[in-house]
Amino acid sequence: MSRSFDFCSHGKKVLDIEIQALQNISRYIDDSFNKACQLVLDCQGKVIVMGMGKSGHVGRKLAATLASTGTPAFFVHPGEASHGDLGMIKQEDVVIAISNSGEASEILALLPVIKRLGIPMISMTGKPTSSMAKMAVINLQITVEKEACPLNLAPTSSTTATLVMGDALAISVMEARGFTADDFALSHPGGALGRKLLMRIADVMHTGKMLPIIEETASIKDALLEISKKGLGMTAIVNNKQQLSGIFTDGDLRRLLDNHIDIHNTSIGDVMSCNPQTISPQLLAAEGLKIMEDRKINGLLVTENAQLVGALNMHDLLKAGVM
């Protein structure tokens, strides 16, 4: 192989072929597609996805996308289904069978049983006259003119087309179902999105002995000791009834030093920032992050029923994985 081989031009050629294939399959978003989406939406059981080889890999992705967007689904390997796994499929389910040729023998061997059980099958094939297409109640056509492989052998354009058709089906059903970001978070609790959509201020705020708080009659020096002890870069200021009066931060300290204020004899109530930004403990942590970013502040005090209950800063949200 020559070291001067132009990988970039060949790579772009592959992209051009596959982009053209995707543009062409838009013609198959038709009445059959509409019926397939409705069948999946109306399914009272689970959607069972099947496929062999590369179609199987695409099928696993389709099943995962359906499951994460509100449609219970899982992948069943056709070979394993012939040896007992077919028992996982029930009459209330819907089967999606994927095969570019529409002649995958492992899937065809299962069709008599699927038919006998009265389970509706959606096929995804490149050949609308194939055995699978004819035996399905709905066939989603995924025909491509050629593979991106120069030998026209390795599944490339065809698998891309299948993948995108599966995404189109899954997302269309998701939108029809009214699936929300909150619903999505419930199926992704361990991911970054799940943390953003599920974690609340109450989950990350500092409370009790870790809450920086001092009365407004205390000196600036006492406030500085509280800030240093609690490590949040701020302290809440309360009156003699323990009601929130204000806040004092590291930034406030720098401004005071520039003005040569006596930190030993000046009370914190004289120099605190009044009407500090607060947040409810029930709001999402992501909302707290947005407030801090919009107002260009590094911390928030948390109140409930006008009572101070906690505090947090940007570092707490960073540690929690919210940002």
Secondary structure as UniProt FT lines:
FT   TURN            3..4
FT   HELIX           7..25
FT   HELIX           26..28
FT   HELIX           31..42
FT   STRAND          47..51
FT   HELIX           53..68
FT   TURN            69..70
FT   STRAND          73..75
FT   HELIX           78..81
FT   TURN            82..84
FT   HELIX           85..88
FT   TURN            91..92
FT   STRAND          94..98
FT   HELIX           105..108
FT   TURN            109..110
FT   HELIX           111..116
FT   TURN            117..118
FT   STRAND          121..125
FT   TURN            128..129
FT   HELIX           131..135
FT   STRAND          138..141
FT   TURN            150..151
FT   HELIX           157..177
FT   HELIX           181..186
FT   TURN            189..190
FT   HELIX           192..198
FT   HELIX           201..204
FT   HELIX           208..210
FT   STRAND          213..215
FT   TURN            216..217
FT   HELIX           220..230
FT   STRAND          234..238
FT   TURN            240..241
FT   STRAND          244..249
FT   HELIX           250..258
FT   TURN            259..260
FT   TURN            263..265
FT   HELIX           268..271
FT   STRAND          273..274
FT   STRAND          278..279
FT   TURN            281..282
FT   HELIX           285..295
FT   STRAND          299..304
FT   TURN            305..306
FT   STRAND          307..313
FT   HELIX           314..319
FT   TURN            320..321
//
